């Protein structure tokens, strides 16, 4: 706590001293001291910037840049006051002036002008442009990074704390580059101010020297040009180093610590750099022996600070690491082998669908879809991992289940999907396409055509609704593939809280978790909800001691769910239209059932199977006349095998047994296979 306060106090005193420099005249030795300190700070900032691995390693740089620029301008004001009032700016300025001018004022001006041009035109201009571009690209990349974090969180790769840390880092990066975009203007303004100050010193110095001090014009020009060039150099060299550091750091965002703590910690994070900076300061003293005491003092402080920091670092290394430290090493290559249960990938053109800042609500829709399917199917689907994919075309998306692509589609975000009611309107025109969820012909229409399409009876939906419907239907279709043993165990544990005796009668003595999973998947495969889990467990408890065959147990469970199945296929009003199997067809299928110790399967002759499928197609076309959904009705003993025969060609047509319909339902047969 004391160390933190000391850091805060040091920076506070430094800022106050800058204000004092702007108001109170400083003696020559104090100017010498502050000028060398300015050079030391510039060197240290440059070295830290060169050794920073990423921008966040030097997140305090934008604020530090403002303070250093203000410090340098304060020095310029103090040296200008000293030069114009006494004709002398201190030993450092005189040494720099004599060293550069070398008896030729014109050469000194040329050297100074070259330094100004290099800083202003090359480094400062380039750093300003890099800051602007970096800020723009960082802000543009934020939505994609946020979605990647949400996708990792949904898939379970990271927890809430890790997601929070990552989000904070992204926000810090955006803040940093946004700050650098503005802070780079300080560097540009400092370069312009340096030129103006030099011109002022030279012109008014000659005037003051000749008018107030009574010096000849030549002597006044010689004296004040020497001091002006020296003053310009001691200001422009640190400014040049800072400009270079600006260009370096912006090519690589704001931390938790306050400014004082960040300045001291981040400038002193590598003690070796302090040794290097201190050595360079001593070399400056060797060039001018009169400055040697000052340079030795400053370098000594730097060396002691580096020694103290290295000693503290060794002490920290010797201390045992806390238990949390090894967590950074837990991420291994093994994590790359994990396959997400459900993935939704899309091209970069569809990023606005999931970006909340652009009005996207895909994440909220996915949450609602999972809730809806939990009610319809009876189990909680795994989390959906949502992410953009650069290999996809901009407007394309795809849905994966267990790593395999099961559905694909394309969207036009600035259009609407219109599906015809059956009677085409020639004034409704657009880009022909196919509705991805149900395969219906459709059109992509623009906003102007939308009103006309709705008046003509077209079903018009926006792109987010198209995606939500497609995702919902795809997950329903592959629900059986998504029910694993872990999900089954969760269902059993949940049921055990309310029906402990029932669960004990079924598992583990009668059926294992794997056996229960197979029975439930048998039902989900035909879009039968398993929400009524107590009834299913009662059926498995009754028949599980007789057979372990999941298909047979599944058929028994279907019989127990007769009311549910009836409600699922029966229209709200009117009779239930069905197609039945003829006696000869049923007998043919019955005779083709082969029974083995591993279960029963249908071994039907290919020609006979083709005939049954063709006749089924003919009979199913009858439903269009009645405007009803297709339903096939057969005897309980062959229902499973009829379903197996037809599911490849008619996966959405329900096949029911006679005992799976309630007797209260009015059934009308419109055809016989």
LOPAKOL-838720 format. One line per field, with one value per residue (C-alpha): residue number from 1; residue in one letter; z, y, x. Coordinates in steps of 0.25 Angstrom, whole numbers, plus 5000, padded with zeros to 4 digits. Layout:
// LOPAKOL-838720
pos	NUM	...
code	A	...
pz	Z	...
py	Y	...
px	X	...
//
This chain:
// LOPAKOL-838720
pos	1	2	3	4	5	6	7	8	9	10	11	12	13	14	15	16	17	18	19	20	21	22	23	24	25	26	27	28	29	30	31	32	33	34	35	36	37	38	39	40	41	42	43	44	45	46	47	48	49	50	51	52	53	54	55	56	57	58	59	60	61	62	63	64	65	66	67	68	69	70	71	72	73	74	75	76	77	78	79	80	81	82	83	84	85	86	87	88	89	90	91	92	93	94	95	96	97	98	99	100	101	102	103	104	105	106	107	108	109	110	111	112	113	114	115	116	117	118	119	120	121	122	123	124	125	126	127	128	129	130	131	132	133	134	135	136	137	138	139	140	141	142	143	144	145	146	147	148	149	150	151	152	153	154	155	156	157	158	159	160	161	162	163	164	165	166	167	168	169	170	171	172	173	174	175	176	177	178	179	180	181	182	183	184	185	186	187	188	189	190	191	192	193	194	195	196	197	198	199	200	201	202	203	204	205	206	207	208	209	210	211	212	213	214	215	216	217	218	219	220	221	222	223	224	225	226	227	228	229	230	231	232	233	234	235	236	237	238	239	240	241	242	243	244	245	246	247	248	249	250	251	252	253	254	255	256	257	258	259	260	261	262	263	264	265	266	267	268	269	270	271	272	273	274	275	276	277	278	279	280	281	282	283	284	285	286	287	288	289	290	291	292	293	294	295	296	297	298	299	300	301	302	303	304	305	306	307	308	309	310	311	312	313	314	315	316	317	318	319	320	321	322	323	324	325	326	327	328	329	330	331	332	333	334	335	336	337	338	339	340	341	342	343	344	345	346	347	348	349	350	351	352	353	354	355	356	357	358	359	360	361	362	363	364	365	366	367	368	369	370	371	372	373	374	375	376	377	378	379	380	381	382	383	384	385	386	387	388	389	390	391	392	393	394	395	396	397	398	399	400	401	402	403	404	405	406	407	408	409	410	411	412	413	414	415	416	417	418	419	420	421	422	423	424	425	426	427	428	429	430	431	432	433	434	435	436	437	438	439	440	441	442	443	444	445	446	447	448	449	450	451	452	453	454	455	456	457	458	459	460	461	462	463	464	465	466	467	468	469	470	471	472	473	474	475	476	477	478	479	480	481	482	483	484	485	486	487	488	489	490	491	492	493	494	495	496	497	498	499	500	501	502	503	504	505	506	507	508	509	510	511	512	513	514	515	516	517	518	519	520	521	522	523	524	525	526	527	528	529	530	531	532	533	534	535	536	537	538	539	540	541	542	543	544	545	546	547	548	549	550	551	552	553	554	555	556	557	558	559	560	561	562	563	564	565	566	567	568	569	570	571	572	573	574	575	576	577	578	579	580	581	582	583	584	585	586	587	588	589	590	591	592	593	594	595	596	597	598	599	600	601	602	603	604	605	606	607	608	609	610	611	612	613	614	615	616	617	618	619	620	621	622	623	624	625	626	627	628	629	630	631	632	633	634	635	636	637	638	639	640	641	642	643	644	645	646	647	648	649	650	651	652	653	654	655	656	657	658	659	660	661	662	663	664	665	666	667	668	669	670	671	672	673
code	X	X	X	X	X	X	X	X	X	X	X	X	X	X	X	X	X	X	X	X	X	X	X	X	X	X	X	X	X	X	X	X	X	X	X	X	X	X	X	X	X	X	X	X	X	X	X	X	X	X	X	X	X	X	X	X	X	X	X	X	X	X	X	X	X	X	X	X	X	X	X	X	X	X	X	X	X	X	X	X	X	X	X	X	X	X	X	X	X	X	X	X	X	X	X	X	X	X	X	X	X	X	X	X	X	X	X	X	X	X	X	X	X	X	X	X	X	X	X	X	X	X	X	X	X	X	X	X	X	X	X	X	X	X	X	X	X	X	X	X	X	X	X	X	X	X	X	X	X	X	X	X	X	X	X	X	X	X	X	X	X	X	X	X	X	X	X	X	X	X	X	X	X	X	X	X	X	X	X	X	X	X	X	X	X	X	X	X	X	X	X	X	X	X	X	X	X	X	X	X	X	X	X	X	X	X	X	X	X	X	X	X	X	X	X	X	X	X	X	X	X	X	X	X	X	X	X	X	X	X	X	X	X	X	X	X	X	X	X	X	X	X	X	X	X	X	X	X	X	X	X	X	X	X	X	X	X	X	X	X	X	X	X	X	X	X	X	X	X	X	X	X	X	X	X	X	X	X	X	X	X	X	X	X	X	X	X	X	X	X	X	X	X	X	X	X	X	X	X	X	X	X	X	X	X	X	X	X	X	X	X	X	X	X	X	X	X	X	X	X	X	X	X	X	X	X	X	X	X	X	X	X	X	X	X	X	X	X	X	X	X	X	X	X	X	X	X	X	X	X	X	X	X	X	X	X	X	X	X	X	X	X	X	X	X	X	X	X	X	X	X	X	X	X	X	X	X	X	X	X	X	X	X	X	X	X	X	X	X	X	X	X	X	X	X	X	X	X	X	X	X	X	X	X	X	X	X	X	X	X	X	X	X	X	X	X	X	X	X	X	X	X	X	X	X	X	X	X	X	X	X	X	X	X	X	X	X	X	X	X	X	X	X	X	X	X	X	X	X	X	X	X	X	X	X	X	X	X	X	X	X	X	X	X	X	X	X	X	X	X	X	X	X	X	X	X	X	X	X	X	X	X	X	X	X	X	X	X	X	X	X	X	X	X	X	X	X	X	X	X	X	X	X	X	X	X	X	X	X	X	X	X	X	X	X	X	X	X	X	X	X	X	X	X	X	X	X	X	X	X	X	X	X	X	X	X	X	X	X	X	X	X	X	X	X	X	X	X	X	X	X	X	X	X	X	X	X	X	X	X	X	X	X	X	X	X	X	X	X	X	X	X	X	X	X	X	X	X	X	X	X	X	X	X	X	X	X	X	X	X	X	X	X	X	X	X	X	X	X	X	X	X	X	X	X	X	X	X	X	X	X	X	X	X	X	X	X	X	X	X	X	X	X	X	X	X	X	X	X	X	X	X	X	X	X	X	X	X	X	X	X	X	X	X	X	X	X	X	X	X	X	X	X	X	X	X	X	X	X	X	X	X	X	X	X	X	X	X	X	X	X	X	X
pz	5000	5003	4990	4982	4990	4987	4972	4972	4980	4970	4958	4965	4969	4954	4949	4959	4955	4941	4944	4953	4941	4933	4943	4951	4945	4947	4949	4939	4947	4949	4934	4932	4942	4936	4921	4924	4932	4919	4911	4921	4921	4905	4905	4915	4908	4894	4900	4907	4894	4887	4897	4899	4894	4891	4893	4907	4912	4911	4913	4920	4908	4903	4916	4918	4904	4909	4921	4915	4904	4914	4922	4909	4906	4920	4918	4905	4912	4923	4914	4905	4917	4921	4907	4904	4918	4920	4907	4914	4915	4923	4921	4913	4903	4901	4899	4889	4882	4881	4878	4866	4861	4862	4858	4846	4850	4836	4838	4851	4845	4834	4844	4853	4841	4836	4850	4850	4836	4840	4852	4846	4832	4834	4848	4854	4841	4840	4855	4853	4841	4848	4860	4852	4844	4856	4864	4852	4850	4865	4866	4853	4859	4872	4868	4863	4875	4884	4877	4878	4893	4894	4885	4894	4906	4900	4896	4910	4906	4916	4928	4932	4939	4927	4917	4926	4925	4910	4908	4917	4909	4896	4902	4907	4893	4887	4898	4896	4881	4881	4891	4883	4871	4879	4886	4873	4871	4883	4876	4863	4871	4879	4866	4861	4875	4874	4861	4865	4878	4871	4861	4873	4881	4869	4864	4878	4883	4873	4876	4891	4889	4880	4887	4901	4903	4894	4887	4872	4862	4859	4873	4877	4865	4869	4883	4882	4869	4878	4889	4880	4872	4885	4891	4879	4879	4894	4891	4878	4881	4892	4884	4872	4882	4887	4873	4869	4882	4877	4864	4870	4881	4872	4863	4874	4903	4918	4930	4944	4951	4952	4945	4956	4958	4943	4940	4951	4949	4933	4932	4942	4938	4932	4941	4929	4922	4933	4933	4918	4919	4931	4923	4912	4921	4927	4912	4911	4923	4917	4905	4914	4926	4933	4932	4938	4953	4948	4939	4949	4959	4950	4945	4959	4963	4950	4954	4968	4963	4954	4965	4975	4964	4961	4975	4977	4965	4970	4983	4976	4968	4980	4986	4983	4973	4977	4973	4962	4954	4948	4942	4930	4926	4926	4912	4904	4890	4895	4895	4880	4879	4885	4875	4878	4879	4871	4863	4855	4845	4836	4826	4830	4823	4833	4845	4848	4851	4864	4867	4877	4874	4860	4865	4863	4872	4868	4882	4888	4877	4880	4895	4891	4882	4892	4902	4891	4887	4902	4903	4890	4891	4906	4908	4908	4895	4896	4895	4881	4877	4868	4861	4847	4837	4827	4817	4815	4805	4812	4812	4814	4827	4831	4843	4849	4858	4864	4855	4842	4833	4833	4827	4819	4814	4809	4813	4808	4820	4812	4806	4811	4808	4801	4799	4789	4794	4781	4772	4767	4766	4754	4761	4772	4767	4773	4773	4772	4784	4792	4807	4814	4825	4817	4803	4797	4785	4790	4785	4792	4791	4795	4804	4793	4788	4802	4804	4790	4794	4807	4800	4790	4801	4801	4814	4816	4827	4830	4830	4845	4845	4833	4841	4854	4846	4839	4852	4859	4849	4847	4862	4863	4851	4858	4872	4874	4870	4881	4892	4898	4910	4918	4914	4918	4931	4934	4931	4940	4951	4949	4949	4962	4970	4968	4965	4972	4974	4959	4955	4964	4958	4944	4946	4948	4951	4939	4929	4928	4924	4910	4909	4913	4903	4892	4895	4896	4883	4877	4880	4877	4863	4859	4866	4878	4890	4902	4912	4919	4925	4937	4927	4919	4931	4936	4922	4923	4937	4932	4920	4923	4930	4918	4907	4906	4891	4890	4878	4884	4897	4888	4882	4896	4900	4887	4891	4905	4898	4890	4894	4891	4878	4875	4878	4870	4857	4858	4852	4862	4855	4845	4843	4842	4828	4827	4817	4821	4817	4810	4816	4805	4807	4822	4821	4811	4821	4833	4825	4822	4836	4841	4855	4861	4874	4872	4868	4857	4843	4830	4819	4807	4793	4786	4775	4785	4793	4781	4778	4792	4791	4778	4782	4795	4787	4779	4791	4798	4787	4791	4803	4794	4790	4805	4809	4820	4825	4821	4831	4829	4838	4840	4850	4862	4859	4846	4849	4852	4839	4831	4837	4834	4819	4817	4826	4815	4805	4814	4827	4831	4829	4842	4842	4853	4859	4861	4876	4876	4873	4883	4880	4881	4868	4855	4845	4830	4820	4807	4801	4802	4799
py	5000	5009	5006	5010	5023	5026	5024	5033	5043	5043	5045	5056	5063	5062	5068	5079	5082	5084	5094	5101	5101	5109	5120	5121	5124	5113	5115	5109	5097	5093	5094	5085	5075	5075	5074	5062	5056	5058	5051	5039	5038	5038	5027	5019	5020	5016	5004	5000	5001	4993	4982	4982	4969	4975	4988	4984	4983	4998	5002	5015	5020	5030	5037	5036	5043	5054	5056	5055	5065	5075	5073	5076	5088	5093	5092	5100	5111	5111	5111	5121	5130	5128	5131	5143	5149	5146	5141	5128	5115	5106	5097	5086	5096	5103	5089	5084	5098	5098	5083	5084	5098	5096	5111	5111	5115	5112	5097	5097	5102	5092	5080	5085	5087	5072	5067	5074	5069	5055	5056	5064	5058	5044	5038	5047	5046	5031	5029	5037	5029	5016	5020	5024	5011	5002	5008	5006	4992	4989	4994	4987	4974	4975	4968	4956	4955	4956	4945	4936	4938	4935	4923	4918	4921	4914	4902	4900	4903	4914	4918	4932	4937	4934	4940	4953	4954	4952	4962	4972	4970	4973	4986	4990	4988	4997	5007	5007	5009	5019	5027	5026	5031	5044	5044	5043	5058	5062	5058	5065	5078	5077	5077	5089	5096	5093	5100	5112	5113	5113	5124	5132	5130	5134	5146	5152	5148	5157	5168	5167	5166	5178	5187	5184	5178	5187	5176	5178	5171	5160	5157	5156	5147	5138	5137	5135	5126	5117	5116	5115	5103	5097	5098	5093	5081	5077	5078	5071	5059	5054	5058	5049	5037	5039	5039	5027	5020	5024	5018	5005	5003	5006	4994	4984	4996	5001	4993	4992	5000	5015	5024	5025	5010	5007	5017	5012	4997	4998	5007	4998	4984	4981	4986	4984	4995	5004	5000	5003	5017	5021	5017	5026	5037	5035	5036	5049	5054	5049	5058	5070	5068	5080	5072	5059	5061	5063	5051	5042	5046	5043	5030	5026	5027	5019	5008	5007	5007	4995	4988	4989	4984	4972	4969	4969	4961	4950	4950	4948	4937	4930	4930	4918	4921	4921	4910	4918	4920	4907	4909	4916	4903	4895	4898	4887	4882	4872	4882	4884	4870	4873	4873	4883	4876	4888	4898	4910	4916	4927	4936	4950	4957	4951	4956	4967	4955	4952	4966	4973	4986	4985	4980	4966	4956	4943	4939	4942	4934	4922	4923	4923	4912	4903	4906	4903	4890	4886	4887	4880	4869	4867	4869	4881	4882	4884	4899	4904	4909	4921	4927	4933	4925	4931	4919	4921	4931	4944	4941	4926	4919	4904	4896	4885	4873	4866	4872	4868	4878	4875	4887	4899	4912	4926	4939	4953	4962	4974	4966	4958	4943	4942	4929	4928	4925	4916	4927	4935	4951	4956	4969	4961	4959	4956	4946	4932	4923	4911	4913	4905	4899	4892	4893	4902	4911	4925	4939	4949	4962	4976	4986	4993	4979	4974	4982	4977	4962	4963	4968	4957	4946	4943	4939	4949	4947	4954	4947	4945	4938	4929	4925	4922	4914	4906	4904	4899	4889	4884	4882	4875	4865	4862	4862	4847	4849	4860	4851	4844	4837	4849	4856	4843	4842	4857	4853	4841	4849	4860	4849	4843	4856	4854	4839	4832	4818	4818	4821	4810	4800	4803	4806	4801	4787	4785	4795	4803	4817	4813	4804	4815	4825	4815	4815	4830	4831	4822	4831	4844	4838	4839	4852	4847	4855	4849	4859	4850	4842	4836	4829	4824	4819	4812	4805	4801	4796	4787	4781	4783	4770	4763	4769	4778	4781	4796	4795	4786	4795	4807	4801	4798	4812	4817	4809	4816	4829	4827	4839	4848	4841	4843	4858	4859	4855	4857	4870	4880	4877	4866	4852	4847	4843	4831	4821	4807	4794	4783	4769	4764	4775	4773	4758	4761	4770	4760	4749	4757	4760	4752	4750	4749	4749	4763	4768	4767	4774	4774	4766	4769	4766	4779	4778	4776	4788	4797	4793	4796	4810	4813	4809	4817	4829	4828	4827	4838	4847	4845	4854	4867	4865	4866	4876	4867	4863	4849	4837	4823	4812	4798	4786	4787	4775	4781	4796	4797	4791	4799	4811	4806	4803	4817	4826	4829	4833	4839	4843	4853	4844	4837	4822	4818	4805	4803	4802	4816	4823	4825	4819	4832	4837	4837	4830	4830	4822	4829	4818	4804	4801
px	5000	5012	5018	5006	5004	5019	5017	5004	5012	5024	5015	5007	5019	5024	5012	5012	5027	5023	5013	5023	5033	5022	5022	5034	5048	5058	5073	5083	5087	5073	5070	5082	5077	5063	5068	5076	5064	5056	5066	5067	5051	5051	5062	5054	5041	5047	5054	5041	5033	5043	5043	5028	5022	5008	5001	4995	5009	5010	4996	4999	5007	4996	4994	5009	5011	5003	5011	5024	5020	5015	5028	5036	5028	5030	5045	5044	5036	5047	5059	5052	5050	5065	5071	5063	5065	5080	5085	5089	5081	5090	5102	5094	5088	5102	5109	5099	5100	5115	5115	5106	5109	5124	5127	5117	5103	5098	5102	5095	5082	5083	5085	5074	5064	5068	5064	5051	5047	5051	5042	5030	5029	5034	5032	5021	5013	5015	5011	4999	4994	4997	4990	4978	4978	4980	4969	4959	4963	4963	4949	4944	4949	4943	4929	4936	4945	4933	4925	4937	4937	4922	4924	4935	4927	4914	4923	4929	4943	4944	4937	4930	4943	4952	4941	4941	4956	4956	4945	4952	4965	4957	4951	4965	4971	4960	4962	4977	4977	4966	4974	4986	4979	4977	4990	4998	4993	5001	5014	5010	5006	5019	5027	5020	5022	5037	5039	5031	5039	5052	5048	5043	5056	5064	5056	5053	5067	5074	5064	5066	5081	5083	5072	5072	5086	5093	5101	5105	5096	5107	5110	5095	5092	5104	5100	5085	5087	5096	5086	5074	5080	5085	5071	5064	5073	5071	5056	5056	5064	5055	5043	5049	5051	5037	5031	5039	5033	5019	5021	5026	5016	5004	5008	5008	4979	4977	4980	4974	4984	4984	4994	5004	5005	5005	5016	5026	5023	5023	5035	5042	5038	5052	5063	5073	5067	5070	5085	5086	5079	5088	5100	5096	5094	5108	5114	5107	5115	5128	5125	5124	5133	5125	5113	5119	5114	5100	5100	5107	5096	5085	5091	5094	5079	5076	5086	5081	5067	5070	5078	5066	5056	5065	5066	5051	5049	5058	5051	5038	5044	5049	5035	5026	5015	5001	4992	4985	4998	4999	4985	4992	4998	4985	4982	4988	4987	4977	4967	4967	4962	4949	4937	4925	4911	4905	4912	4906	4917	4915	4922	4927	4915	4906	4913	4902	4893	4900	4906	4897	4903	4898	4884	4887	4879	4884	4889	4876	4868	4877	4874	4859	4861	4867	4856	4846	4852	4854	4839	4836	4846	4848	4863	4872	4880	4895	4900	4901	4915	4913	4925	4929	4937	4946	4945	4930	4925	4921	4906	4907	4904	4904	4900	4909	4905	4916	4926	4918	4911	4896	4890	4894	4888	4890	4884	4883	4882	4876	4865	4853	4849	4836	4828	4817	4803	4801	4796	4808	4807	4815	4818	4825	4839	4852	4864	4859	4864	4859	4854	4865	4856	4845	4851	4840	4842	4843	4848	4858	4851	4855	4848	4840	4834	4831	4817	4812	4816	4809	4796	4797	4797	4812	4818	4829	4840	4853	4867	4868	4855	4859	4872	4864	4854	4865	4873	4860	4856	4870	4872	4858	4863	4876	4871	4874	4888	4890	4885	4897	4900	4903	4890	4883	4889	4885	4871	4871	4877	4866	4855	4861	4859	4844	4842	4854	4846	4843	4857	4863	4853	4859	4874	4884	4879	4869	4875	4888	4889	4893	4881	4872	4879	4876	4861	4860	4868	4858	4847	4854	4858	4843	4841	4834	4836	4842	4837	4827	4839	4832	4823	4834	4841	4829	4828	4843	4841	4830	4837	4851	4852	4846	4855	4867	4865	4864	4855	4845	4845	4843	4831	4825	4828	4821	4809	4809	4810	4797	4790	4802	4804	4789	4790	4802	4796	4781	4775	4768	4755	4751	4755	4769	4772	4782	4788	4788	4796	4788	4788	4797	4808	4808	4810	4821	4828	4825	4831	4844	4847	4860	4862	4876	4883	4887	4873	4863	4864	4857	4863	4853	4856	4860	4850	4839	4844	4844	4830	4825	4832	4826	4812	4814	4817	4805	4796	4803	4799	4784	4786	4788	4773	4769	4779	4783	4797	4801	4800	4802	4795	4799	4799	4808	4817	4822	4821	4836	4840	4831	4837	4851	4847	4841	4850	4860	4850	4839	4846	4835	4823	4819	4816	4807	4802	4787	4789	4796	4783	4772	4759	4752	4759	4751	4760	4757	4766	4768	4777	4783	4797
//
